[in-house]
Amino acid sequence: MHVVVNAAMSADGKLSTRRREQVAISGEADFRRVDELRASVDAVMVGVGTVLADNPSLTVDDSDLVAERDQRGDSPQPARVVADSHARTPPDARVLDGAAETYVLVAEEEPREHRQTLEDAGATVVVAGENRVELPAALDQLEAHGVEDLMVEGGGELIFSLFADDLVDDLSVFVAPKIIGGRDAPTLADGDGFVRDFPELDLTGVERIDDGVLLEYDC
């Protein structure tokens, strides 16, 4: 599986405020780029924190891009994936609106009735890991479902975990010309943080978009 992490952050590396509210970081040109990236992959993935904070749909907006997917034999929309160890995704979340196939990754210890609630809401539940989702095993199961190209949009906990498990192939970051600040504000890679064996990145592209800059790396 090929995994690309895509994110937008402030110049000081924040994805949102300390209140973890949705913040407009990108402009129209970057929104278009992200829509094209979504249209090019088999599935789009976020952590449950992003679902709870932003309630995203994770679908392709441009009808022409949707038509192009259909013409090449793909589903009109990429699948949606939520890393949700303890099945906290609300049944009325937009990722469960039926617009695309949705996989929810949960841990084995999560009660069967919680999994059933998600299945009743239309999700395909993938179980991997005892008390939290083990991402390598979960991604193996997604690959068995036909997901070969996966785009990850956040949040910081999920992105850190993917780097910690050496699962990221490419990283694209739009850096906006604004400062958010806050020691408790989410960053690109939260989690426990690395103290050694830091992941090394190879810079492959730099592009000005609107008043910000897009940085692209091989991982």
DALIN-V914600 format. One record per backbone hydrogen bond with DSSP energy under -1.0 kcal/mol. NH is the residue of the N-H (numbers start at 1). CO is the residue of the C=O. E is the energy in kcal/mol with one decimal. If there is no record, write none. Layout:
{{NH	CO	E} {NH	CO	E}}
This chain:
{{2	148	-3.2} {4	150	-2.7} {5	170	-2.9} {6	152	-3.1} {7	172	-2.2} {9	174	-2.8} {10	14	-2.2} {11	178	-2.5} {13	10	-2.2} {15	186	-2.7} {20	17	-2.1} {31	27	-2.3} {32	28	-2.1} {33	29	-1.8} {34	30	-2.6} {35	31	-2.2} {36	32	-2.2} {37	33	-2.2} {38	34	-2.7} {39	35	-2.0} {41	38	-1.2} {42	149	-2.0} {43	149	-1.4} {44	79	-2.5} {45	151	-3.3} {46	81	-2.2} {47	154	-1.4} {48	83	-2.0} {51	47	-1.4} {52	48	-2.7} {53	49	-2.1} {54	50	-2.9} {55	51	-1.4} {66	62	-1.9} {67	63	-2.4} {68	64	-2.1} {69	65	-1.9} {70	66	-2.0} {71	67	-2.4} {72	68	-1.6} {73	70	-1.3} {74	69	-2.4} {79	42	-2.6} {80	101	-3.0} {81	44	-2.8} {82	103	-2.5} {83	46	-2.4} {84	105	-2.6} {87	84	-2.1} {93	90	-2.1} {96	93	-1.9} {97	94	-1.6} {103	80	-3.5} {104	124	-2.0} {105	82	-3.1} {106	126	-2.7} {107	85	-2.3} {108	129	-3.7} {109	130	-2.6} {110	107	-1.3} {115	111	-1.6} {116	112	-2.5} {117	113	-1.8} {118	114	-1.5} {119	115	-2.4} {120	116	-2.9} {121	117	-1.1} {122	119	-1.4} {123	118	-2.4} {124	102	-2.9} {126	104	-2.7} {128	106	-2.3} {134	128	-1.1} {138	134	-2.4} {139	135	-3.0} {140	136	-1.7} {141	137	-1.8} {142	138	-2.2} {143	139	-2.5} {144	140	-1.7} {146	143	-1.8} {147	142	-2.1} {150	2	-3.1} {151	43	-2.6} {152	4	-2.9} {153	45	-2.8} {159	155	-2.5} {160	156	-2.4} {161	157	-2.2} {162	158	-2.3} {163	159	-2.2} {164	160	-2.9} {165	161	-1.7} {166	163	-1.6} {167	162	-2.6} {169	3	-2.6} {170	3	-1.8} {171	217	-2.2} {172	5	-3.0} {173	215	-2.8} {174	7	-2.6} {175	213	-3.2} {176	9	-2.9} {178	176	-1.9} {185	182	-1.3} {202	218	-2.7} {204	216	-3.1} {205	216	-1.5} {207	214	-2.1} {209	212	-1.6} {212	209	-2.7} {213	175	-1.8} {214	207	-3.7} {215	173	-2.9} {216	205	-2.5} {217	171	-2.8} {218	202	-2.7} {219	169	-2.8}}
